[in-house]
Amino acid sequence: MEQAPAADGHPVTAAAPTAGRRRRSAAALGTALLGTGAGVGAGLTEFSHRRRLSRDPEYQRLSAPLRGRAVSAGSRDGTVIHVEVFGAERAPTLVLGPGWTETLCYFDSMTRELTELGWRVVAYDLRGQGRSAPAARGDWQLARYGEDLEAVLSHTCDGRRDVIVAGHSLGAMSIAAWARDHDVAARVAGAALMNTGLTGLIRATTVLPHVLPERIAEPLARWAFMGNPLPAPALSTALSRAAIRYVAFGPHASEAEIAFYERMLVGCPPRVRASAGLAMTEMNLLDAVTRITVPTLVMSGRLDRLTPPVHAERIAAGLPRLHRLIELPGIGHMGPLESPHEFVLALLDLAEAALGSDSARVLGSVGRRS
């Protein structure tokens, strides 16, 4: 495993009434983890927080989303996926899939850099998130996310041989689900799986203290966090921001990055968040990596509590053509947001391996800037 430079950057049985009460209690506790605590003075605290952010150049940049050429891609079950295309049509292409509760603007920092270097970027919202429609038939299983990716590729990259597909968290799981049922090499030249896991998410997470007995930790993680159907707190508080930093970010993440993601989390419909979260707890896609037969980059953050580096190591071990396994020190689950330039460099290195001389000019440009 490579060490990167430090960044300073099954059928469900109906629940008995007692079990139902436990689930509701766990969900309420999960809301606390997401950041309840707005009480007396919460409005003033929010106002002060927003005022401070309004003077932060980084937050101003993050809060001005890029706008690409909009494309609507109809998935196999009829769900309409919102896609945006940036850059010149004839340029080599990177397809970016965001993660759980994220929207395509999650990648804006990377998209800016990539398009400035001459790349075409295709980014899309996962079903039910951002501007994509909810699951047409109420189906949130990972196989449907794979079909959504196929729809995106069909509508924006059909017939091309210069495509790299990359996903963060649930976006990377979507790539694995897609690979299980499609000919990967016929569609893309390379793949990148970033800050993700493909099975056993609850067992490996370090969000909850390991001192908790499994009989408590498992339902708490499943129902209070992953499958919590309650709305995220509308007001940003010191507690909510501390909880988000603890769960999703490394210690060096900026206040602007935390606030930028918090707005995405609050904006994600609770039913979508809970349905996708439960689907992830039940997935087992690790065997699908054997079908990703193109050069593949795997990236993780050493401080990722949601998908710890052990997941990246398992994925890398099963890939037929592992390009690189990179673990970034000081980085949590939100790697592409916390350290976008490092992710761009890694993706362009993958592109050089997958596309050869077609990407050498661009890679040379970014190398001179780094």
C-alpha positions, -999 to 999 in steps of 0.1 A, spaced: 0 0 0 13 35 -9 16 62 17 7 96 2 22 128 16 4 142 46 -25 164 36 -26 197 52 -49 198 41 -331 -114 29 -366 -111 38 -374 -89 67 -396 -103 95 -422 -78 107 -411 -62 139 -429 -68 172 -442 -37 190 -412 -37 214 -388 -39 185 -406 -10 169 -402 11 199 -365 2 200 -361 13 164 -379 46 171 -357 52 201 -326 44 180 -337 68 153 -342 95 179 -307 89 192 -294 90 156 -310 125 152 -290 136 182 -258 122 165 -267 142 134 -269 173 155 -300 182 174 -296 205 203 -311 236 188 -327 253 217 -327 288 232 -305 310 212 -302 285 183 -314 311 158 -289 336 169 -261 310 168 -272 301 132 -272 338 122 -237 343 136 -224 312 120 -238 322 86 -225 357 89 -190 344 96 -192 320 66 -204 348 43 -170 364 47 -151 331 41 -137 331 5 -136 293 6 -172 290 15 -181 316 -11 -164 294 -38 -180 262 -25 -214 278 -24 -213 289 -60 -220 256 -78 -208 251 -113 -234 246 -139 -228 222 -168 -249 212 -198 -278 193 -183 -287 158 -195 -316 136 -183 -308 99 -183 -337 75 -180 -326 44 -159 -340 9 -166 -368 12 -140 -378 46 -153 -360 67 -127 -348 100 -143 -312 107 -134 -299 143 -135 -265 146 -152 -243 176 -160 -214 177 -185 -185 201 -182 -157 209 -207 -151 202 -244 -171 173 -259 -141 158 -276 -118 158 -246 -110 126 -226 -138 121 -200 -140 115 -163 -174 103 -150 -179 112 -113 -206 97 -91 -211 113 -56 -218 94 -24 -246 90 1 -266 123 8 -242 142 -16 -250 160 -49 -229 163 -80 -215 197 -68 -196 177 -42 -170 174 -70 -169 210 -80 -134 217 -68 -121 187 -87 -143 196 -118 -128 231 -119 -93 218 -119 -100 190 -144 -118 212 -169 -90 238 -167 -66 211 -176 -87 202 -207 -107 173 -194 -144 166 -200 -162 159 -168 -196 141 -165 -211 143 -130 -245 131 -119 -269 130 -89 -277 96 -74 -314 86 -75 -334 107 -51 -305 130 -44 -300 165 -58 -320 170 -89 -324 133 -98 -359 118 -93 -367 94 -65 -367 57 -73 -396 52 -97 -407 19 -81 -394 26 -46 -364 3 -52 -332 15 -36 -312 -17 -39 -276 -13 -51 -284 -31 -84 -306 -1 -93 -277 23 -87 -256 2 -111 -284 6 -138 -284 43 -132 -247 45 -140 -253 25 -171 -279 50 -181 -255 79 -175 -228 62 -196 -253 54 -224 -265 90 -226 -231 108 -223 -203 85 -233 -217 60 -258 -191 48 -283 -162 65 -266 -130 48 -256 -115 75 -235 -136 73 -204 -126 69 -167 -154 63 -142 -149 73 -106 -172 72 -76 -171 83 -40 -186 61 -13 -221 51 -26 -210 63 -60 -182 37 -59 -206 11 -47 -226 19 -78 -196 12 -100 -193 -23 -84 -230 -30 -88 -228 -19 -124 -197 -41 -130 -215 -71 -118 -240 -70 -147 -221 -52 -175 -190 -55 -196 -168 -30 -179 -140 -29 -206 -166 -22 -233 -176 10 -216 -146 25 -198 -108 24 -198 -103 28 -161 -121 30 -128 -115 47 -94 -132 36 -61 -128 63 -35 -136 61 2 -158 31 0 -167 -4 12 -185 -31 -6 -197 -53 23 -198 -54 61 -201 -16 66 -216 -19 101 -190 -44 113 -161 -23 102 -173 12 111 -154 31 138 -181 57 143 -194 39 174 -170 30 203 -158 -6 201 -166 -10 238 -203 -12 230 -216 -48 229 -225 -59 193 -261 -65 203 -263 -27 210 -239 -14 184 -254 -32 155 -290 -19 158 -277 15 168 -256 18 137 -284 3 115 -314 22 127 -300 53 144 -275 62 117 -278 44 84 -316 39 84 -327 69 104 -359 82 88 -360 114 108 -351 148 92 -316 162 98 -317 193 120 -325 224 98 -304 247 120 -266 244 121 -253 243 156 -219 237 172 -231 202 181 -242 193 146 -210 206 131 -189 187 157 -209 155 150 -204 159 112 -167 165 116 -164 134 139 -183 111 116 -172 122 81 -141 144 82 -105 145 93 -94 169 120 -80 194 95 -112 199 75 -121 236 73 -153 252 86 -163 259 50 -160 223 40 -181 212 70 -208 238 63 -208 229 26 -215 192 33 -240 200 61 -263 218 36 -262 187 13 -271 164 43 -300 186 54 -312 188 18 -313 151 12 -349 138 17 -350 117 49 -367 88 32 -340 87 5 -313 89 31 -328 61 52 -337 38 22 -302 41 7 -286 37 40 -304 4 48 -296 -9 13 -259 -3 20 -260 -22 53 -274 -52 34 -252 -52 3 -225 -77 -5 -207 -65 -36 -171 -76 -29 -172 -104 -54 -181 -78 -81 -146 -64 -81 -134 -94 -101 -154 -81 -130 -137 -47 -130 -111 -57 -156 -96 -23 -163 -68 -5 -144 -84 5 -111 -74 31 -85 -85 26 -49 -83 55 -24 -90 58 12 -85 82 42 -65 69 71 -90 86 95 -122 75 76 -146 62 103 -174 53 79 -154 32 55 -120 25 72 -89 16 51 -96 -21 57 -123 -18 31 -99 -4 5 -74 -32 13 -101 -59 7 -112 -43 -25 -76 -39 -38 -69 -76 -30 -97 -87 -53 -91 -65 -83 -77 -81 -115 -58 -49 -125 -51 -28 -94 -34 4 -105 -26 19 -71 -39 17 -35 -35 51 -19 -42 59 18 -42 96 26 -31 104 62 -51 130 80 -81 125 58 -116 112 67 -145 99 46 -148 131 26 -115 128 8 -124 144 -26 -137 174 -6 -109 176 20 -81 171 -5 -93 176 -41 -60 182 -56 -45 149 -43 -75 131 -58 -71 149 -92 -34 139 -93 -43 103 -86 -70 102 -112 -47 117 -138 -20 92 -130 -47 65 -135 -57 81 -168 -21 80 -180 -20 42 -173 -54 36 -188 -53 59 -218 -16 62 -225 -4 91 -246 -39 105 -249 -36 119 -213 1 126 -211 -2 163 -221 -28 169 -194 -9 149 -168 22 169 -175 4 202 -170 -9 192 -136 25 178 -126 41 212 -133 15 229 -111 18 205 -81 
